């Protein structure tokens, strides 16, 4: 594989350039299997990067010792992979029966309580001060608790990405999470988000039709796309539009009339708790005209019509190609991939086997040319370091969020943008900060799940301090910027008004945080267990140059240029105080951590 100059690296990172196609090759030729003679360790490392999250030198060597067909079968079909049962998610036990169905807002909650005498499983107080306060507290409790538990789901999922002997299973789940994007901020129920992740893990490598139907009937998706208001006589077009535009066909392959008719077909689809529910009384069973087909179609039949359309296999196959191979793809290859996907009856595994075995996948303009997303960046770093558990600090959710990809919180229904969207000057700095915090952990780290640092955090912490200072509820819950402006008369008047109120929203927000933190289990907060000295000694590296070559080969896909290599050698020797590495083993760890920080901050490290 050719080396990239510094200019070329920045073309990849900033401009999204991926190089030329192999001249004169037809799509069929480009998808032919790589000749056996060309399979080597560098190709095995590339396969492990793309079909998983990378690995240690030993894991790369094991894959390289196989044939290409066996290596692909090992990663895609798990042939020969140990049958390991990964831990299930351990729920904190925060859900109470009265929380379902959860009202859309605090005003809706208190209105329900006033009209019926009960909400969220709590009866309105018969009398006394603030009769609706316990209900308001419970409303904010679930908002906070569900979000914190969702962070635990993300941590659990990332742990599986790190430790699973079937990494493609988790990487495909990550792909489908970005494709069928739902956000806990709207779903407001970690249980539904968790169930959807398990769906992606279970069905992500199977049949696309099965996956699509299961996602369409998944409570998280139904909640996210407002299925509850999609009823006969008043269809809501949200899901019908997204299933055609984003999930299956892409733009310009359907009409607005198709959207309206498909919306009618999905009427009556909803959920009860965590289960799909079809209400025949709310379903429009009249005739419909969808994609040129006329009939009395229901939701599943509409999905089958979409799958019959020539645009669907091409759209999905192209998106998989862009995720696993490269951003740029010509129309001819899109058509060929779509045909093979359709001919294989939408078998996702079969399509990935074609991609991962192909000459195209191992071409020079593909290897080391893909920008890693934030989740992939962290997990691949930990895997290459040989870590066996996910560090609690630096905080996985906080770091990936600062880099633009917080699991279970995609920015829109379109998911996350890929490729060059991951790279801006500020994001590059944040990526370097991740490397710094990994090598030299922040001893003042405060975990988010134990301390509210969201936009309302300062207000909530102010309430806590004022109550500790002995202030009454009204005084304690006034806005921070009112602290210096309330005189005694204003305070007395407000106290009289406050005693007549049914609830105090700011106090409810504060109590919600307290109750949530009390019940949600904390995320383990161990620091990354790094022993770089042991790594170097076991590899029997004797000189600074050998250390640099080992580290760059272990962590980088794109080789560094000669000048950069020499600079790293000189810097490492200066920090160590000697070129005799083995004789300096007692003072080796600090220079090695500095070297790790430098390499993980290099532009080349963000390419895989």
C-alpha positions as CSV (number, residue, x, y, z in Angstrom):
1,X,0.0,0.0,0.0
2,X,1.3,3.4,-0.9
3,X,2.1,6.0,1.7
4,X,0.1,9.3,1.9
5,X,1.8,12.6,2.2
6,X,0.7,15.1,4.7
7,X,-1.2,17.0,2.0
8,X,-3.0,13.8,0.9
9,X,-4.0,13.0,4.5
10,X,-5.6,16.4,4.9
11,X,-7.4,15.9,1.5
12,X,-8.9,12.8,3.0
13,X,-9.8,14.3,6.3
14,X,-11.0,17.7,5.2
15,X,-12.2,17.2,1.6
16,X,-13.3,13.6,1.7
17,X,-11.0,12.7,-1.2
18,X,-10.7,8.9,-1.7
19,X,-8.5,8.6,-4.7
20,X,-9.2,7.2,-8.2
21,X,-11.0,4.0,-9.1
22,X,-9.0,1.1,-10.6
23,X,-9.0,2.0,-14.3
24,X,-10.6,-0.3,-16.8
25,X,-12.3,-2.6,-14.3
26,X,-16.0,-3.4,-14.6
27,X,-18.2,-3.7,-11.5
28,X,-18.2,-7.5,-11.8
29,X,-14.4,-7.6,-12.0
30,X,-14.1,-5.3,-9.0
31,X,-16.4,-7.6,-7.0
32,X,-14.4,-10.7,-7.9
33,X,-12.6,-12.4,-4.9
34,X,-9.1,-11.1,-4.1
35,X,-6.6,-13.6,-5.5
36,X,-5.2,-15.9,-2.8
37,X,-1.7,-14.8,-3.5
38,X,-2.5,-11.2,-2.6
39,X,-3.9,-12.1,0.8
40,X,-1.4,-11.0,3.5
41,X,-1.1,-9.5,7.0
42,X,-1.9,-6.0,5.8
43,X,-5.1,-7.2,4.2
44,X,-6.0,-9.1,7.3
45,X,-5.5,-6.0,9.4
46,X,-7.7,-4.0,7.0
47,X,-10.5,-6.6,7.2
48,X,-10.4,-6.6,11.0
49,X,-10.6,-2.8,11.0
50,X,-13.6,-2.7,8.7
51,X,-15.5,-5.8,9.6
52,X,-14.8,-5.2,13.3
53,X,-13.1,-2.6,15.4
54,X,-9.5,-3.6,14.8
55,X,-7.4,-5.7,17.2
56,X,-4.1,-6.5,18.7
57,X,-1.1,-7.8,16.7
58,X,-1.9,-11.3,17.9
59,X,-5.5,-11.1,16.6
60,X,-4.3,-9.7,13.2
61,X,-1.8,-12.6,13.0
62,X,-4.4,-15.2,13.7
63,X,-6.6,-13.8,10.9
64,X,-3.7,-13.5,8.5
65,X,-2.9,-17.2,9.0
66,X,-6.2,-18.2,7.6
67,X,-7.2,-18.1,3.9
68,X,-9.2,-15.1,2.8
69,X,-12.4,-17.2,2.6
70,X,-11.9,-18.6,6.1
71,X,-11.1,-15.2,7.5
72,X,-14.2,-13.7,6.0
73,X,-16.3,-16.6,7.3
74,X,-14.8,-16.2,10.7
75,X,-15.8,-12.5,10.9
76,X,-19.1,-12.7,9.0
77,X,-20.6,-16.1,9.8
78,X,-18.6,-16.6,13.0
79,X,-17.2,-20.0,11.8
80,X,-14.8,-21.2,14.4
81,X,-15.6,-18.3,16.8
82,X,-15.9,-19.5,20.5
83,X,-19.5,-19.7,21.7
84,X,-19.4,-17.0,24.3
85,X,-22.5,-15.7,26.1
86,X,-22.1,-11.9,26.6
87,X,-23.7,-10.4,29.7
88,X,-27.2,-9.1,29.3
89,X,-28.0,-5.5,30.3
90,X,-28.6,-5.2,34.0
91,X,-31.6,-3.0,34.6
92,X,-31.6,-0.6,37.6
93,X,-35.3,-1.3,38.3
94,X,-36.3,2.3,37.8
95,X,-39.6,1.7,35.9
96,X,-42.9,1.8,37.7
97,X,-46.1,0.6,36.2
98,X,-47.9,3.9,36.5
99,X,-45.3,5.6,34.2
100,X,-46.8,4.0,31.1
101,X,-48.1,5.6,29.0
102,X,-45.9,8.6,29.8
103,X,-47.5,12.0,29.1
104,X,-45.9,14.2,26.5
105,X,-45.2,17.1,28.8
106,X,-45.4,18.4,32.4
107,X,-48.6,20.5,31.6
108,X,-50.2,17.4,30.1
109,X,-49.4,15.5,33.3
110,X,-50.8,18.0,35.7
111,X,-53.9,18.5,33.5
112,X,-54.5,14.7,33.6
113,X,-54.1,14.7,37.3
114,X,-56.6,17.6,37.7
115,X,-59.1,15.9,35.5
116,X,-58.9,12.4,36.8
117,X,-57.4,12.8,40.3
118,X,-54.4,10.6,39.3
119,X,-51.3,10.6,37.0
120,X,-48.2,8.4,36.7
121,X,-49.7,6.0,39.2
122,X,-49.9,8.7,41.9
123,X,-53.2,10.1,43.3
124,X,-53.6,13.8,43.9
125,X,-53.2,14.7,47.6
126,X,-56.5,15.2,49.3
127,X,-55.4,18.5,50.8
128,X,-52.5,20.3,52.3
129,X,-49.6,22.1,50.6
130,X,-49.0,21.5,46.9
131,X,-51.3,18.6,46.2
132,X,-49.8,17.9,42.8
133,X,-46.2,18.0,43.9
134,X,-45.6,14.3,44.1
135,X,-46.9,13.9,40.6
136,X,-44.7,16.6,39.2
137,X,-41.7,15.1,41.0
138,X,-42.4,11.7,39.4
139,X,-42.7,13.3,36.0
140,X,-39.3,14.8,36.2
141,X,-37.9,11.7,37.9
142,X,-38.7,9.5,34.8
143,X,-37.2,12.1,32.4
144,X,-34.0,12.0,34.4
145,X,-33.9,8.3,35.2
146,X,-34.7,7.2,31.7
147,X,-31.9,9.4,30.3
148,X,-29.4,8.1,32.9
149,X,-30.4,4.5,32.3
150,X,-30.0,5.1,28.5
151,X,-26.4,6.1,29.2
152,X,-26.0,2.8,31.0
153,X,-27.5,1.0,28.0
154,X,-24.9,2.8,25.8
155,X,-22.1,1.8,28.1
156,X,-23.3,-1.8,28.1
157,X,-23.4,-1.8,24.3
158,X,-20.0,-0.3,24.0
159,X,-18.7,-2.9,26.4
160,X,-20.0,-5.6,24.0
161,X,-18.3,-3.8,21.0
162,X,-15.1,-4.0,22.9
163,X,-15.2,-7.6,24.2
164,X,-17.4,-9.5,21.8
165,X,-15.7,-12.3,19.8
166,X,-18.2,-11.4,17.1
167,X,-17.4,-7.7,16.5
168,X,-19.3,-7.5,13.2
169,X,-22.5,-8.3,15.1
170,X,-22.1,-5.1,17.1
171,X,-20.8,-3.0,14.2
172,X,-23.8,-3.9,12.2
173,X,-26.0,-2.9,15.1
174,X,-24.2,0.4,15.1
175,X,-24.8,0.8,11.4
176,X,-28.5,0.0,11.7
177,X,-28.8,2.4,14.7
178,X,-27.6,5.2,12.4
179,X,-29.9,4.0,9.6
180,X,-33.1,3.5,11.6
181,X,-32.3,6.4,13.9
182,X,-34.4,7.0,17.0
183,X,-33.6,9.2,19.9
184,X,-34.3,8.8,23.6
185,X,-35.0,12.5,23.9
186,X,-38.3,11.9,22.0
187,X,-38.9,8.2,22.9
188,X,-38.4,9.0,26.6
189,X,-38.2,5.3,27.6
190,X,-34.8,3.6,27.9
191,X,-36.6,0.2,27.8
192,X,-37.7,0.8,24.2
193,X,-34.2,2.0,23.2
194,X,-32.6,-1.1,24.8
195,X,-35.1,-3.4,23.0
196,X,-34.3,-1.7,19.7
197,X,-30.5,-2.2,20.2
198,X,-31.1,-5.9,20.9
199,X,-33.2,-6.1,17.7
200,X,-30.3,-4.7,15.7
201,X,-27.9,-7.2,17.4
202,X,-30.2,-10.1,16.7
203,X,-31.3,-9.3,13.1
204,X,-28.6,-7.0,11.8
205,X,-26.9,-9.7,9.8
206,X,-30.0,-11.6,8.7
207,X,-32.6,-10.9,6.1
208,X,-33.4,-7.2,5.4
209,X,-37.1,-7.8,5.0
210,X,-37.3,-9.4,8.4
211,X,-35.3,-6.6,9.9
212,X,-37.4,-3.9,8.2
213,X,-40.7,-5.3,9.4
214,X,-39.4,-5.8,12.9
215,X,-38.1,-2.2,13.0
216,X,-41.3,-0.9,11.6
217,X,-43.2,-2.6,14.4
218,X,-40.7,-1.7,17.1
219,X,-42.1,0.5,19.9
220,X,-39.1,2.9,19.8
221,X,-39.6,3.5,16.1
222,X,-43.4,3.8,16.5
223,X,-43.0,6.3,19.3
224,X,-40.3,8.3,17.5
225,X,-42.4,8.6,14.3
226,X,-45.7,9.4,16.0
227,X,-47.6,6.2,15.2
228,X,-50.2,7.0,17.8
229,X,-51.7,9.7,15.7
230,X,-51.6,7.7,12.4
231,X,-55.3,6.7,12.3
232,X,-58.0,6.1,9.7
233,X,-59.4,9.4,8.4
234,X,-56.4,11.3,9.7
235,X,-53.2,9.6,8.5
236,X,-49.8,10.9,9.7
237,X,-47.2,10.7,7.0
238,X,-44.1,10.6,9.2
239,X,-43.3,6.9,9.1
240,X,-44.4,6.4,5.5
241,X,-42.1,9.2,4.4
242,X,-39.1,8.0,6.3
243,X,-39.5,4.4,5.4
244,X,-39.3,5.3,1.7
245,X,-36.9,8.2,1.8
246,X,-34.4,7.2,4.5
247,X,-34.9,3.5,5.2
248,X,-35.4,1.8,1.8
249,X,-35.6,3.8,-1.5
250,X,-33.9,7.2,-1.2
251,X,-35.3,10.4,-2.7
252,X,-36.8,10.7,-6.2
253,X,-38.0,7.2,-6.3
254,X,-41.6,7.8,-5.1
255,X,-44.3,10.4,-5.3
256,X,-46.1,12.4,-2.7
257,X,-49.2,10.4,-3.6
258,X,-47.2,7.2,-2.7
259,X,-46.4,8.7,0.7
260,X,-50.1,9.6,1.4
261,X,-51.3,6.2,0.3
262,X,-48.6,4.3,2.2
263,X,-49.5,6.3,5.4
264,X,-53.0,4.9,5.1
265,X,-51.6,1.4,4.9
266,X,-49.8,1.9,8.2
267,X,-52.8,3.3,10.1
268,X,-53.6,1.4,13.3
269,X,-50.0,0.4,13.9
270,X,-49.0,1.4,17.5
271,X,-47.6,-0.1,20.7
272,X,-48.7,-1.0,24.2
273,X,-45.8,-0.9,26.6
274,X,-43.0,-2.8,24.9
275,X,-45.2,-4.7,22.4
276,X,-46.4,-3.9,18.9
277,X,-50.2,-3.5,18.8
278,X,-52.5,-3.4,15.8
279,X,-55.8,-1.6,16.2
280,X,-58.1,-2.8,13.4
281,X,-60.6,-0.1,14.3
282,X,-58.1,2.6,13.5
283,X,-56.8,1.0,10.3
284,X,-57.8,2.2,6.9
285,X,-58.7,-0.9,5.0
286,X,-59.8,0.8,1.8
287,X,-58.2,0.5,-1.6
288,X,-54.8,2.2,-2.2
289,X,-52.4,3.0,-5.1
290,X,-48.8,2.6,-4.0
291,X,-45.8,2.6,-6.3
292,X,-48.1,1.8,-9.3
293,X,-49.8,-1.1,-7.5
294,X,-53.5,-1.0,-6.7
295,X,-55.0,-3.0,-3.8
296,X,-56.3,-3.2,-0.3
297,X,-52.7,-3.1,1.1
298,X,-51.8,-3.2,4.8
299,X,-48.4,-2.2,6.3
300,X,-46.5,-5.5,5.7
301,X,-47.8,-5.7,2.1
302,X,-46.7,-2.1,1.6
303,X,-43.2,-3.0,2.8
304,X,-43.2,-5.9,0.3
305,X,-44.1,-3.5,-2.5
306,X,-41.2,-1.2,-1.4
307,X,-38.8,-4.2,-1.5
308,X,-40.0,-5.1,-5.0
309,X,-39.0,-1.7,-6.3
310,X,-35.6,-1.7,-8.0
311,X,-34.4,1.4,-6.0
312,X,-34.5,-0.4,-2.7
313,X,-31.8,-3.1,-3.0
314,X,-29.5,-0.5,-4.7
315,X,-30.1,2.1,-2.0
316,X,-29.4,-0.3,0.9
317,X,-26.4,-2.0,-0.8
318,X,-24.9,1.4,-1.6
319,X,-25.3,2.6,2.0
320,X,-23.6,-0.6,3.3
321,X,-20.8,-0.1,0.7
322,X,-20.2,3.5,1.9
323,X,-20.1,2.4,5.5
324,X,-17.7,-0.5,5.1
325,X,-15.7,0.4,2.0
326,X,-15.6,4.1,1.0
327,X,-17.8,7.1,0.5
328,X,-17.5,7.4,-3.3
329,X,-19.3,4.8,-5.5
330,X,-20.2,5.1,-9.2
331,X,-23.6,4.3,-10.6
332,X,-22.6,1.1,-12.3
333,X,-21.3,-0.4,-9.1
334,X,-24.4,0.7,-7.2
335,X,-26.5,-1.2,-9.8
336,X,-24.4,-4.3,-9.6
337,X,-24.4,-4.4,-5.8
338,X,-28.2,-3.8,-5.8
339,X,-28.7,-6.7,-8.2
340,X,-26.6,-9.1,-6.1
341,X,-28.4,-8.0,-2.9
342,X,-31.8,-8.7,-4.6
343,X,-30.6,-12.0,-6.2
344,X,-29.6,-13.2,-2.7
345,X,-33.1,-12.4,-1.4
346,X,-31.9,-9.4,0.7
347,X,-29.5,-11.6,2.7
348,X,-27.2,-9.1,4.5
349,X,-24.5,-11.6,5.4
350,X,-24.3,-12.7,1.8
351,X,-23.8,-9.1,0.6
352,X,-21.1,-8.5,3.2
353,X,-19.3,-11.7,2.2
354,X,-19.1,-10.4,-1.4
355,X,-17.8,-7.0,-0.2
356,X,-15.2,-8.3,2.2
357,X,-13.9,-10.9,-0.3
358,X,-13.7,-8.5,-3.2
359,X,-10.7,-7.0,-5.0
360,X,-12.5,-3.6,-4.6
361,X,-12.4,-3.9,-0.8
362,X,-8.6,-4.4,-0.7
363,X,-7.7,-1.8,-3.4
364,X,-5.1,0.8,-2.6
365,X,-7.6,3.6,-2.8
366,X,-9.7,1.9,-0.1
367,X,-7.3,0.8,2.6
368,X,-6.6,3.4,5.2
369,X,-8.9,6.0,3.5
370,X,-12.0,5.9,5.7
371,X,-12.5,8.4,8.5
372,X,-13.4,6.6,11.8
373,X,-16.6,7.7,13.5
374,X,-16.3,8.6,17.2
375,X,-17.7,5.3,18.6
376,X,-15.4,3.3,16.2
377,X,-12.5,5.5,17.2
378,X,-12.8,4.8,20.9
379,X,-13.6,1.1,20.6
380,X,-10.8,0.4,18.1
381,X,-8.3,2.3,20.3
382,X,-9.3,0.1,23.3
383,X,-9.1,-3.1,21.3
384,X,-5.7,-2.3,19.9
385,X,-4.5,-1.6,23.4
386,X,-5.8,-5.0,24.4
387,X,-8.2,-3.7,27.1
388,X,-10.7,-6.2,28.4
389,X,-13.2,-3.8,29.9
390,X,-14.5,-0.3,28.9
391,X,-12.9,2.4,31.0
392,X,-15.2,4.6,33.0
393,X,-12.9,7.6,32.6
394,X,-12.6,9.0,30.2
395,X,-16.4,8.8,30.1
396,X,-17.5,6.9,26.9
397,X,-20.8,8.8,26.5
398,X,-19.2,12.2,27.3
399,X,-16.3,11.7,24.8
400,X,-18.3,10.3,21.9
401,X,-20.9,13.0,22.5
402,X,-18.3,15.7,22.4
403,X,-17.0,14.2,19.1
404,X,-20.5,14.2,17.6
405,X,-21.9,10.7,18.1
406,X,-23.7,10.0,21.4
407,X,-25.2,6.5,21.2
408,X,-29.0,6.4,21.4
409,X,-29.1,10.2,20.7
410,X,-28.7,10.6,16.9
411,X,-29.3,14.2,15.9
412,X,-32.1,13.5,13.4
413,X,-34.1,10.7,11.9
414,X,-31.4,10.6,9.2
415,X,-28.9,9.5,11.8
416,X,-25.3,10.8,11.7
417,X,-23.4,12.1,8.7
418,X,-20.3,10.0,8.0
419,X,-16.9,10.7,6.5
420,X,-15.6,14.2,6.5
421,X,-18.5,15.4,8.7
422,X,-16.6,13.8,11.6
423,X,-13.7,16.2,11.1
424,X,-13.5,19.9,11.9
425,X,-10.7,21.8,13.6
426,X,-12.5,21.7,16.9
427,X,-13.4,18.0,16.6
428,X,-9.7,17.2,15.9
429,X,-8.8,19.0,19.1
430,X,-11.4,16.9,21.0
431,X,-10.0,13.7,19.5
432,X,-6.6,14.7,20.7
433,X,-8.0,15.4,24.1
434,X,-9.5,11.9,24.2
435,X,-6.0,10.5,23.6
436,X,-4.6,12.8,26.3
437,X,-7.2,11.7,28.9
438,X,-6.6,8.0,28.0
439,X,-2.8,8.3,28.5
440,X,-2.9,10.8,31.4
441,X,-6.4,10.6,33.0
442,X,-8.1,13.7,34.4
443,X,-8.1,13.3,38.2
444,X,-10.9,15.8,38.6
445,X,-13.3,13.9,36.4
446,X,-16.9,14.1,37.6
447,X,-19.2,11.5,36.0
448,X,-22.4,12.8,34.4
449,X,-24.5,10.0,35.9
450,X,-23.8,11.2,39.4
451,X,-23.9,14.9,38.9
452,X,-26.3,16.9,36.6
453,X,-24.2,18.9,34.2
454,X,-27.0,19.4,31.6
455,X,-28.2,22.9,30.8
456,X,-30.4,23.0,33.8
457,X,-27.6,21.7,36.1
458,X,-26.6,25.1,37.6
459,X,-30.2,25.8,38.6
460,X,-30.6,22.3,40.1
461,X,-27.4,22.6,42.1
462,X,-28.5,26.1,43.3
463,X,-31.7,24.6,44.7
464,X,-29.7,22.0,46.6
465,X,-27.4,24.6,48.2
466,X,-30.2,26.9,49.1
467,X,-32.2,24.2,50.8
468,X,-29.0,23.2,52.7
469,X,-28.7,26.8,53.8
470,X,-32.2,26.7,55.3
471,X,-34.2,28.6,52.7
472,X,-37.9,27.7,52.1
473,X,-39.0,26.1,48.9
474,X,-39.9,29.3,47.0
475,X,-36.6,31.0,47.9
476,X,-34.6,27.9,47.1
477,X,-36.2,27.4,43.6
478,X,-36.0,31.0,42.3
479,X,-33.9,31.4,39.2
480,X,-30.2,32.0,39.8
481,X,-30.3,35.4,38.2
482,X,-33.0,36.5,40.6
483,X,-30.9,35.9,43.7
484,X,-29.8,39.5,44.2
485,X,-33.1,41.1,43.1
486,X,-35.7,39.8,45.5
487,X,-36.3,42.2,48.5
488,X,-38.1,41.2,51.7
489,X,-41.6,42.4,50.5
490,X,-41.3,40.6,47.2
491,X,-40.3,37.4,49.1
492,X,-43.2,37.6,51.5
493,X,-45.7,38.1,48.7
494,X,-44.2,35.2,46.7
495,X,-44.3,33.0,49.8
496,X,-48.0,33.6,50.2
497,X,-48.7,32.9,46.5
498,X,-46.4,29.8,46.6
499,X,-48.4,28.3,49.5
500,X,-51.5,28.4,47.3
501,X,-49.9,26.7,44.3
502,X,-50.6,23.1,43.4
503,X,-46.9,22.4,42.6
504,X,-43.5,23.9,42.2
505,X,-41.9,23.0,38.8
506,X,-38.3,23.9,39.8
507,X,-38.5,21.9,42.9
508,X,-40.0,19.0,40.9
509,X,-37.0,19.2,38.5
510,X,-34.6,19.1,41.5
511,X,-36.4,16.2,43.2
512,X,-36.5,14.4,39.9
513,X,-32.7,14.4,39.8
514,X,-32.4,13.3,43.4
515,X,-34.8,10.4,42.9
516,X,-33.2,9.3,39.7
517,X,-29.6,9.3,41.0
518,X,-30.8,7.4,44.0
519,X,-32.3,4.6,41.9
520,X,-30.1,4.4,38.7
521,X,-27.1,2.2,39.2
522,X,-23.8,4.0,38.7
523,X,-21.6,3.3,35.7
524,X,-18.3,1.6,36.8
525,X,-15.6,4.2,36.8
526,X,-12.3,2.4,36.5
527,X,-9.4,4.1,34.7
528,X,-8.0,2.4,31.6
529,X,-5.5,-0.2,32.8
530,X,-2.5,0.6,30.6
531,X,0.9,-1.1,31.0
532,X,2.8,0.1,27.9
533,X,6.1,-0.9,29.5
534,X,5.0,-4.6,29.6
535,X,3.9,-4.3,26.0
536,X,7.3,-3.1,24.9
537,X,9.2,-5.6,27.1
538,X,7.1,-8.6,25.8
539,X,7.8,-7.5,22.2
540,X,11.5,-7.3,23.0
541,X,12.0,-3.8,21.6
542,X,15.5,-2.7,22.2
543,X,15.8,0.8,20.6
544,X,13.8,3.9,20.2
545,X,13.4,3.2,16.5
546,X,12.0,-0.2,17.2
547,X,9.5,1.2,19.6
548,X,8.3,3.8,17.1
549,X,8.0,1.2,14.4
550,X,6.0,-1.1,16.7
551,X,3.6,1.5,17.9
552,X,3.0,3.0,14.5
553,X,2.4,-0.5,13.0
554,X,0.1,-1.4,15.9
555,X,-2.1,1.7,15.8
556,X,-1.9,3.2,12.3
557,X,-3.2,1.9,9.0
558,X,-1.7,4.8,7.0
559,X,2.2,4.7,7.4
560,X,3.9,7.9,8.5
561,X,6.5,9.5,6.4
562,X,10.3,9.3,7.1
563,X,10.6,12.7,8.6
564,X,7.8,12.2,11.0
565,X,9.2,8.8,12.0
566,X,12.6,10.3,12.7
567,X,11.1,13.2,14.7
568,X,9.2,10.7,16.9
569,X,12.4,8.6,17.4
570,X,14.3,11.7,18.5
571,X,11.6,12.9,20.8
572,X,11.1,9.5,22.4
573,X,14.9,9.2,23.0
574,X,15.0,12.6,24.5
575,X,12.1,11.8,26.9
576,X,13.6,8.4,27.8
577,X,17.1,9.8,28.2
578,X,18.6,6.9,26.4
579,X,18.2,4.8,23.2
580,X,18.7,1.7,25.2
581,X,15.0,0.8,25.9
582,X,15.3,-2.4,27.8
583,X,17.9,-1.0,30.1
584,X,15.5,1.9,30.9
585,X,12.5,-0.3,31.7
586,X,12.0,1.3,35.2
587,X,11.4,4.8,33.7
588,X,9.8,3.7,30.4
589,X,6.1,4.2,31.1
590,X,5.9,7.9,31.1
591,X,7.7,8.4,27.7
592,X,5.6,5.6,26.2
593,X,2.4,7.3,27.3
594,X,3.6,10.5,25.8
595,X,4.3,8.6,22.6
596,X,0.9,7.0,22.6
597,X,-0.8,10.4,23.0
598,X,1.2,11.8,20.0
599,X,0.4,8.8,17.8
600,X,-3.3,8.8,18.6
601,X,-3.4,12.5,17.9
602,X,-1.8,12.1,14.5
603,X,-4.1,12.8,11.4
604,X,-3.2,9.3,10.2
605,X,-4.8,7.7,13.3
606,X,-8.3,8.9,12.3
607,X,-8.1,6.8,9.1
608,X,-8.9,3.1,9.0
